[in-house]
Amino acid sequence: MDLLKALILASEKAANIARVCRKHEHLFDLLVQRKTKKEANPRFIDDFKTLADVLIQEMVKHDIGSQFQELSSHIKGEENNVFRNQLGQEICVEVMPSQQETSNLLEKVLNGDRIAAELLAAEVHKEIELAEINTTIPQQDFCIDLTELGVWIDPIDCTAEYIHGGSGKCDRKIHLDGLKCVTVLIGVFNRASGVPVMGVINRPFLDEVDYQYSQQCIWGVSVENFNTNSGVNMTERQNIVCVSSSEDIGIKEKLELNGFHLVEASGAGYKILAVILGLADAYLLSKGTTFKWDTCAPQAILKSLGGDIVSFKENIECQEKMITYSIGEADCNTNGIIAFRRRDVLEDITHILKT
């Protein structure tokens, strides 16, 4: 229970950092840095690393690692924490013991911008209360062995939309692009089994109208015979599948010919969240372009709802294999994924695509 609360608090602090970075335009202009070819996701021509990404990742590592020493060496994120400022200096971004020390470090990254550094450092060291967050907490306590766990962080999923901004378009209550596709993902898995057991998704850029469709912070726990979540509603089947714009046209045609409506939305985390919320029945990706940090948190939530994320290739070959995790293994979900809440949806998709 304590770990879940800490993850929820860290996710809200992460959301606050993301919001502050976008709120101050002069600061945001300084934060964007093009990724190297080695770091870039091949799906995008322009993939960016921002200081917000790195700072959020290091804040989560610091806050969770400090509170739970058993986890401190088993927390991994998407980003390299080395940032290059406009003078060409490479600086290792980390959370320092005091707010002033963190501010001094960030000032170097921000080319001497003291005001911006102090603003960010204040958010990193700010104390957050659960009452400030639009979510629930479990009614029933549960126990989990911290010595068996590892953590995957995606500090800002859907970075391109975070950079470009805007309210975006919508199809059947699913956001196609814009800031509402941006998520913070923190997932916990069992290092021995590789199974995800706890996940938190925070959406920094929701407005009050959107709360009728979802909470600001969604979480789920799935351990042994115990499942609980933040009160995600059960919904009727929609016959909607989320896909990426790059998905194979033959796969799209088969699904559409068999009665599925396809929605091309941004962000792997957000597309799986659409499945969690019951806005879509599944998210399908046949290519190996999602990563462990994309899927760990939402998979744990899906499992708490009776769903899961499985390998696309193995499943179509009738060898169902759930996505698993290890700090030491390859970061990519090489054989694609199918995320689902209802098993009958998975069975229908499998039957359609293997024929």
Buried (B, 14 or more C-beta within 10 A) or exposed (E): EEBBBBBBBBBBBBBBBBBBBBEBEEBBEBBBBEBEEEEBBEBEEEBBBBBBBBBBBBBBBBBBBEBBEEBBEBBBBBBBBEBEBEEEEEBEBBBBEEBEBBBBBBBBBBEEBEEBBBBBBBBBBEEBEEEEBBBBEBEEEBEBEBEBBBBBBBBBBBBBBBBEEEEBEBBEBBBBBBBBBBBBBBBBBBBEEBBBBBBBBBBBBBEEEBEEBBBBBBBBBBBEEBBBBBEBEEEEEBBBBBBBEEBEEEBBEBBEEBEBBBBBBBBBBBBBBBBBBBBBBBBBBBBBBBBBBBBBBBBBBBBBBEBBBBBBBBBBEEEBEBBBBBBEEEBEBEBBBBBBBBEEBBEBBBEBBEE
